[in-house]
Amino acid sequence: MTSRTPPDDPASTPNGSGAAARKKVAERLRQLRAASAGWNFVTAPLVGGAMGYGLDWLFGTYPWLMLVGMAFGFVAAFIEVLRSAR
């Protein structure tokens, strides 16, 4: 019994002709980066706010550093979206 490999399988192409496979991988990586943009807008402000909260607890300045940390998180998420859009 023989198994057939699909024609777009990189293992079935001879050496030097994997351009289509590389293009497919590059497209999937681009899609993965675009899908992670939503998570950036959730996690970056949470991490920034948590770091600010810890500093607020340390210095007794609640809620100011937490708010600054959340603002920096949103800015970082927006910058990351702009980078992935290039």
BELWO-V890463 format. One record per residue. N is the residue number from 0. RES is the residue in three letters. NEAR is the number of other ideal C-beta (glycine too) atoms within 8 Angstrom. D_FIRST is the distance of its C-alpha to the first C-alpha in whole Angstrom. Layout:
n->N res->RES near->NEAR d_first->D_FIRST
n->N res->RES near->NEAR d_first->D_FIRST
//
This chain:
n->0 res->MET near->2 d_first->0
n->1 res->THR near->3 d_first->4
n->2 res->SER near->4 d_first->7
n->3 res->ARG near->4 d_first->10
n->4 res->THR near->7 d_first->13
n->5 res->PRO near->6 d_first->16
n->6 res->PRO near->5 d_first->19
n->7 res->ASP near->7 d_first->21
n->8 res->ASP near->8 d_first->20
n->9 res->PRO near->7 d_first->22
n->10 res->ALA near->5 d_first->19
n->11 res->SER near->7 d_first->18
n->12 res->THR near->9 d_first->21
n->13 res->PRO near->4 d_first->23
n->14 res->ASN near->3 d_first->26
n->15 res->GLY near->4 d_first->29
n->16 res->SER near->7 d_first->28
n->17 res->GLY near->8 d_first->27
n->18 res->ALA near->6 d_first->30
n->19 res->ALA near->9 d_first->29
n->20 res->ALA near->10 d_first->27
n->21 res->ARG near->8 d_first->30
n->22 res->LYS near->8 d_first->32
n->23 res->LYS near->9 d_first->30
n->24 res->VAL near->8 d_first->31
n->25 res->ALA near->8 d_first->34
n->26 res->GLU near->8 d_first->34
n->27 res->ARG near->8 d_first->33
n->28 res->LEU near->8 d_first->35
n->29 res->ARG near->8 d_first->38
n->30 res->GLN near->8 d_first->37
n->31 res->LEU near->8 d_first->37
n->32 res->ARG near->9 d_first->41
n->33 res->ALA near->8 d_first->42
n->34 res->ALA near->7 d_first->41
n->35 res->SER near->9 d_first->43
n->36 res->ALA near->11 d_first->46
n->37 res->GLY near->7 d_first->47
n->38 res->TRP near->7 d_first->46
n->39 res->ASN near->12 d_first->49
n->40 res->PHE near->11 d_first->51
n->41 res->VAL near->8 d_first->51
n->42 res->THR near->8 d_first->51
n->43 res->ALA near->13 d_first->53
n->44 res->PRO near->12 d_first->56
n->45 res->LEU near->9 d_first->55
n->46 res->VAL near->9 d_first->55
n->47 res->GLY near->15 d_first->58
n->48 res->GLY near->13 d_first->60
n->49 res->ALA near->9 d_first->59
n->50 res->MET near->9 d_first->60
n->51 res->GLY near->14 d_first->63
n->52 res->TYR near->12 d_first->64
n->53 res->GLY near->8 d_first->64
n->54 res->LEU near->11 d_first->66
n->55 res->ASP near->14 d_first->68
n->56 res->TRP near->8 d_first->69
n->57 res->LEU near->6 d_first->69
n->58 res->PHE near->7 d_first->72
n->59 res->GLY near->6 d_first->73
n->60 res->THR near->7 d_first->73
n->61 res->TYR near->9 d_first->71
n->62 res->PRO near->6 d_first->69
n->63 res->TRP near->8 d_first->70
n->64 res->LEU near->13 d_first->67
n->65 res->MET near->12 d_first->65
n->66 res->LEU near->10 d_first->65
n->67 res->VAL near->9 d_first->65
n->68 res->GLY near->15 d_first->62
n->69 res->MET near->12 d_first->60
n->70 res->ALA near->9 d_first->62
n->71 res->PHE near->9 d_first->60
n->72 res->GLY near->14 d_first->57
n->73 res->PHE near->12 d_first->57
n->74 res->VAL near->8 d_first->58
n->75 res->ALA near->11 d_first->55
n->76 res->ALA near->12 d_first->53
n->77 res->PHE near->8 d_first->54
n->78 res->ILE near->8 d_first->54
n->79 res->GLU near->11 d_first->50
n->80 res->VAL near->11 d_first->50
n->81 res->LEU near->8 d_first->51
n->82 res->ARG near->7 d_first->50
n->83 res->SER near->10 d_first->46
n->84 res->ALA near->5 d_first->47
n->85 res->ARG near->4 d_first->48
//
